Amino acid sequence: MRISLIQMDVDFGHPERNQQRVKEWVHRAALEERADVVVLPELWNTAYDLKRLEEIADAGDLRKWLGQLANEFGIYFIAGSIANKKDSGIYNTTFVFQPDGTEIASYSKVHLFRLMDEEKYLQPGEKKSLFSIHGHLAGSIICYDLRFPEYIRSLALEGAALLFVPAQWPVPRLNHWRVLNQARAIENQMYVVAVNRVGEGGGNQFFGHSMVIDPWGKILAEGGEKEEILTVEIDLDEVNRVRKTIPVFEDRRPELY
Ligand SMILES: O=C(O)CCC(=O)C(=O)O
């Protein structure tokens, strides 16, 4: 599985500009990097322009366009997350597409990040997300969800071998970002593919450092602090090898905790 992480900047409150840039990045990932899985960061349509979400959140057109993009390039597309307007409110939602453009999953962030006022403008999601890529189960979370180990463990217990983490994780918490991503990979013996944006917006600076971590906790690739594509080839059989070497899932004692 060849995965490209799009570590991009996002224009604050300009969905059309960001859409154009996503098109260019996905084009590059598919044609130059030969990725078969492409991953974007969190809230890449609007950024944290939360006060204007009513006006600028996607009401369905972008979602449709993302499926067409997956189909055009024949990729699995974990389309980061977008501000997504529904009758019940605005959600921070990841849509996932298979190479023929069919939507195979959607996930709305369940833990809203109060430090950035998400709970004032967004509705929380109410369900987990698991989907299959090339026959392997994958889970998807968003940014702050990374701080909830029991949530991610529940995805692993349901079979996830791979976890996607679109994010807008700001300065100054790079050490949290790195340690938590590595911890989730080690404790769940799964691949973690974490994509953080770069640039600044709404008074926050975003440091990038997108990363791919293997089930043993090794960082296979890590971005710098500027825009770039990280492309990594991963071997999903490694998950079973690590789970056999240290059989954490067999050794659990859930009756005690
Ligand atoms: O948990 C953190 O430190 C960052 C979370 C965050 O920025 C987000 O969920 O958007």
The ligand as an ORCA input file, in Angstrom:
! r2SCAN-3c Opt
* xyz 0 1
  O      -5.199     18.127     21.378
  C      -4.508     19.059     20.914
  O      -3.530     19.520     21.516
  C      -4.836     19.659     19.596
  C      -6.208     19.301     19.118
  C      -6.678     20.165     18.029
  O      -6.031     21.112     17.647
  C      -7.919     19.840     17.326
  O      -8.597     18.873     17.663
  O      -8.240     20.558     16.364
*
